[in-house]
């Protein structure tokens, strides 16, 4: 059991430097109107889903966490967020690359996730009419990642780094707690999950999409492991990896007042994963 806690601590700690850099950048953007406006235009310009899909492929769940936080702050449209989530590889890519059995399908997984992420990003952005943040507005009614503003306009190094440091610490504690909880669940129920999945046949994608939703790095490890051992096919693997966004979904659910919106995003990610797996399975029949 303690190995689960240690793994959770390691996985959570890896994201800390990345998150700190991101929150320092956000702090700077919020204090610089010109830079903030340029960044908002870039993140929501015509290349936004393309950039999100490409960056999301990097095997680091910190990017999806960053996207979730930026979406909460109204810096991203929903389509761009979904592009980040769908493209996120988490631990899957390194495992696929280092296993002889899975190496031949790496390019298929990457191509499907990137293409699917970009297409979905553009389509959903066309439907998203949410007003984006163009000025420093972190009020509770707009964002899910509340950012403390007291002392915001004070000068000095500590005034600049205080909120990013505190926010990084809070996110680290939250990610660690979630990783421990879901890590223990997977630790005790991994065998029943594998047995159940192996008996599903053509319906495997419907279940692996649920596994992908688990906000823990272990979910992508389990999915790639099941494929490497022949328990699930490539369509089911794609379904699970498409719905998987690392710890990012847990970041969205930090704000209970936005639970309806978060549930819709959760449901959307599941449906997108299941759809991808089902379509891929149909192609295997041709």
VMD Tcl script that draws the C-alpha trace (Angstrom):
set ca {
  {0.00 0.00 0.00}
  {2.81 2.40 0.86}
  {4.21 2.03 -2.63}
  {0.96 3.54 -3.90}
  {1.43 6.55 -1.62}
  {5.06 6.93 -2.72}
  {4.07 6.69 -6.40}
  {1.37 9.30 -5.81}
  {3.90 11.58 -4.14}
  {6.36 11.13 -7.00}
  {3.75 11.73 -9.71}
  {2.47 14.81 -7.90}
  {5.93 16.24 -7.23}
  {6.96 15.93 -10.88}
  {4.27 18.43 -11.85}
  {5.27 21.05 -9.24}
  {8.04 22.89 -11.20}
  {5.88 22.96 -14.29}
  {2.86 24.27 -12.42}
  {4.90 26.93 -10.63}
  {6.23 28.26 -13.93}
  {2.72 28.34 -15.36}
  {1.28 30.19 -12.35}
  {4.15 32.69 -12.36}
  {3.38 33.32 -16.02}
  {-0.31 33.75 -15.25}
  {0.53 36.16 -12.43}
  {2.60 38.24 -14.83}
  {-0.14 38.18 -17.46}
  {-2.73 39.33 -14.95}
  {-0.58 42.33 -14.05}
  {0.19 43.25 -17.66}
  {-2.86 44.23 -19.69}
  {-1.07 44.28 -23.04}
  {0.57 40.89 -22.61}
  {-2.64 39.36 -21.26}
  {-4.71 40.54 -24.20}
  {-2.16 39.20 -26.68}
  {-2.08 35.86 -24.90}
  {-5.86 35.58 -24.85}
  {-5.95 36.28 -28.59}
  {-3.27 33.65 -29.19}
  {-4.96 31.00 -27.06}
  {-8.25 31.60 -28.82}
  {-7.08 32.46 -32.32}
  {-7.42 30.33 -35.42}
  {-4.44 28.15 -34.42}
  {-5.57 27.45 -30.84}
  {-6.89 23.86 -31.30}
  {-3.86 22.99 -33.43}
  {-1.47 24.27 -30.77}
  {-3.46 22.56 -28.00}
  {-3.41 19.23 -29.84}
  {0.33 19.41 -30.48}
  {1.23 20.46 -26.94}
  {-1.15 17.91 -25.44}
  {0.77 15.04 -27.02}
  {3.79 15.81 -24.85}
  {3.83 13.02 -22.20}
  {3.30 15.35 -19.25}
  {-0.12 15.68 -17.59}
  {0.89 19.15 -16.40}
  {-0.24 20.58 -19.73}
  {-3.80 19.34 -19.26}
  {-3.76 20.69 -15.69}
  {-2.61 24.04 -17.07}
  {-5.41 23.96 -19.65}
  {-8.01 23.20 -16.98}
  {-6.84 26.11 -14.86}
  {-6.78 28.50 -17.82}
  {-10.27 27.38 -18.78}
  {-11.45 28.04 -15.23}
  {-10.01 31.55 -15.51}
  {-11.89 32.06 -18.81}
  {-8.69 32.24 -20.88}
  {-9.62 29.21 -23.03}
  {-12.66 28.21 -25.01}
  {-14.17 24.79 -24.43}
  {-12.97 23.41 -27.75}
  {-9.37 24.32 -26.98}
  {-9.71 22.69 -23.56}
  {-11.10 19.51 -25.13}
  {-8.26 19.51 -27.67}
  {-5.76 19.57 -24.79}
  {-7.62 16.78 -22.99}
  {-8.06 14.47 -25.99}
  {-4.42 14.83 -27.07}
  {-2.98 14.32 -23.57}
  {-0.78 11.24 -23.44}
  {0.14 11.17 -19.75}
  {2.17 7.98 -19.07}
  {0.91 6.12 -22.15}
  {3.40 7.36 -24.73}
  {6.60 6.38 -22.86}
  {5.16 2.91 -22.15}
  {4.12 2.39 -25.78}
  {7.55 3.49 -26.97}
  {9.46 1.18 -24.64}
  {7.44 -1.99 -25.24}
  {8.25 -4.11 -28.30}
  {4.64 -5.32 -28.52}
  {3.17 -1.82 -28.59}
  {5.83 0.07 -30.55}
  {4.19 -0.59 -33.98}
  {0.96 1.18 -32.96}
  {2.53 4.33 -31.48}
  {2.13 6.32 -34.70}
  {-1.53 5.23 -34.96}
  {-2.28 6.35 -31.40}
  {-0.54 9.70 -31.88}
  {-2.16 10.36 -35.26}
  {-5.67 9.52 -34.02}
  {-5.34 11.56 -30.83}
  {-3.85 14.58 -32.61}
  {-6.30 14.57 -35.52}
  {-9.30 13.93 -33.26}
  {-8.21 16.68 -30.84}
  {-7.80 19.29 -33.57}
  {-11.09 18.50 -35.33}
  {-13.04 18.48 -32.06}
  {-11.34 21.67 -30.93}
  {-12.43 23.62 -33.99}
  {-15.97 22.22 -34.01}
  {-16.64 22.81 -30.31}
  {-15.10 26.29 -30.41}
  {-17.60 27.24 -33.10}
  {-20.38 26.36 -30.68}
  {-18.83 27.93 -27.57}
  {-20.19 31.42 -26.96}
  {-18.70 31.92 -23.50}
  {-17.27 35.37 -22.84}
  {-13.53 35.20 -22.29}
  {-11.55 37.15 -19.71}
  {-10.05 40.28 -21.22}
  {-9.18 41.90 -17.92}
  {-8.27 40.75 -14.45}
  {-11.59 39.32 -13.31}
  {-11.22 36.43 -10.88}
  {-14.59 36.80 -9.20}
  {-16.27 33.67 -7.87}
  {-19.14 33.89 -10.34}
  {-16.85 33.43 -13.36}
  {-14.02 31.08 -12.49}
  {-13.60 27.72 -10.84}
  {-10.00 28.26 -9.78}
  {-10.39 31.21 -7.42}
  {-7.26 33.33 -7.23}
  {-6.67 35.50 -4.20}
  {-6.14 39.13 -5.10}
  {-5.32 40.75 -1.79}
  {-1.95 42.42 -2.00}
  {-2.07 42.08 -5.77}
  {-0.79 45.52 -6.58}
  {2.00 45.65 -4.03}
  {5.51 45.92 -5.38}
  {8.39 43.58 -4.69}
  {9.51 40.04 -5.40}
  {7.47 38.40 -2.64}
  {4.30 40.16 -3.74}
  {4.84 38.70 -7.21}
  {5.63 35.10 -6.23}
  {3.35 34.77 -3.19}
  {0.14 33.77 -4.97}
  {1.80 31.45 -7.54}
  {3.61 29.64 -4.72}
  {0.46 29.28 -2.63}
  {-1.60 28.20 -5.63}
  {1.02 25.64 -6.65}
  {1.07 24.26 -3.11}
  {-2.72 23.96 -3.03}
  {-2.82 22.21 -6.39}
  {0.00 19.87 -5.32}
  {-1.85 18.85 -2.15}
  {-5.05 18.34 -4.12}
  {-3.35 16.30 -6.85}
  {-1.54 14.20 -4.25}
  {-4.77 13.44 -2.38}
  {-6.58 12.46 -5.59}
  {-3.64 10.31 -6.71}
  {-3.59 8.48 -3.38}
  {-7.35 7.81 -3.38}
  {-7.55 6.55 -6.95}
  {-4.18 4.83 -6.69}
  {-5.46 2.75 -3.76}
  {-8.69 1.94 -5.61}
  {-6.76 0.72 -8.63}
  {-4.31 -1.14 -6.39}
  {-7.07 -3.20 -4.76}
  {-9.38 -3.57 -7.76}
  {-6.99 -3.90 -10.70}
  {-7.47 -7.67 -11.07}
  {-11.31 -7.51 -11.13}
  {-11.09 -4.69 -13.67}
  {-8.83 -6.73 -15.94}
  {-11.03 -9.82 -15.66}
  {-14.20 -7.89 -16.37}
  {-12.71 -6.06 -19.36}
  {-11.42 -9.25 -20.97}
  {-15.00 -10.60 -21.12}
  {-16.61 -7.57 -22.76}
  {-15.66 -8.28 -26.36}
  {-16.86 -5.59 -28.77}
  {-18.11 -3.45 -25.86}
  {-14.62 -2.99 -24.43}
  {-14.43 0.63 -25.62}
  {-17.43 1.55 -23.50}
  {-15.59 0.37 -20.39}
  {-12.05 1.51 -21.21}
  {-13.45 5.01 -21.73}
  {-14.54 4.90 -18.10}
  {-11.08 3.77 -17.02}
  {-9.58 6.68 -18.95}
  {-11.67 9.12 -16.93}
  {-9.96 8.10 -13.69}
  {-7.86 11.17 -12.73}
  {-4.67 9.29 -12.01}
  {-1.55 8.43 -14.01}
  {-2.18 4.75 -13.23}
  {-5.21 4.71 -15.53}
  {-3.11 5.23 -18.66}
  {-0.60 2.66 -17.37}
  {-3.38 0.10 -16.91}
  {-4.80 0.80 -20.37}
  {-1.48 0.37 -22.16}
  {-0.71 -2.68 -20.03}
  {-4.01 -4.31 -20.98}
  {-3.28 -3.71 -24.65}
  {0.28 -5.04 -24.37}
  {-1.02 -8.24 -22.72}
  {-3.73 -8.72 -25.35}
  {-6.61 -8.14 -22.92}
  {-8.04 -5.33 -25.05}
  {-7.68 -4.42 -28.70}
  {-6.45 -1.21 -30.31}
  {-9.97 0.34 -30.52}
  {-10.43 -0.07 -26.76}
  {-6.97 1.37 -26.12}
  {-7.80 4.41 -28.25}
  {-11.11 4.87 -26.43}
  {-9.42 4.91 -23.04}
  {-6.54 7.17 -24.07}
  {-8.86 9.67 -25.75}
  {-11.02 10.04 -22.63}
  {-7.94 10.23 -20.39}
  {-6.70 13.69 -19.45}
  {-4.52 12.86 -16.46}
  {-5.40 14.73 -13.28}
  {-7.02 17.63 -15.16}
  {-10.66 16.61 -14.63}
  {-10.08 16.61 -10.88}
  {-8.88 20.22 -11.16}
  {-12.18 21.19 -12.78}
  {-14.17 19.52 -10.01}
  {-12.43 21.55 -7.31}
  {-15.18 24.13 -7.72}
  {-18.45 22.60 -6.56}
  {-20.54 25.53 -7.78}
  {-19.69 24.60 -11.36}
  {-20.62 20.93 -10.95}
  {-23.18 20.92 -13.77}
  {-20.68 22.27 -16.27}
  {-18.01 19.90 -15.02}
  {-20.33 16.91 -15.29}
  {-21.10 17.89 -18.89}
  {-17.37 18.02 -19.68}
  {-16.90 14.65 -17.96}
  {-19.75 13.15 -19.98}
  {-18.40 14.70 -23.17}
  {-14.96 13.18 -22.61}
  {-16.52 9.76 -22.03}
  {-18.67 9.99 -25.15}
  {-15.73 11.17 -27.27}
  {-13.61 8.26 -26.08}
  {-16.37 5.69 -26.60}
  {-17.15 7.11 -30.05}
  {-13.51 6.95 -31.10}
  {-13.20 3.36 -29.93}
  {-16.45 2.31 -31.61}
  {-15.50 3.88 -34.94}
  {-12.04 2.28 -34.74}
  {-13.68 -1.11 -34.04}
  {-15.96 -0.70 -37.07}
  {-12.89 -0.06 -39.23}
  {-11.43 -3.38 -38.08}
  {-14.48 -5.11 -39.57}
  {-13.96 -3.62 -43.03}
}
mol new
graphics top color blue
foreach p $ca { graphics top sphere $p radius 0.5 }
foreach p [lrange $ca 0 end-1] q [lrange $ca 1 end] { graphics top cylinder $p $q radius 0.2 }
display resetview
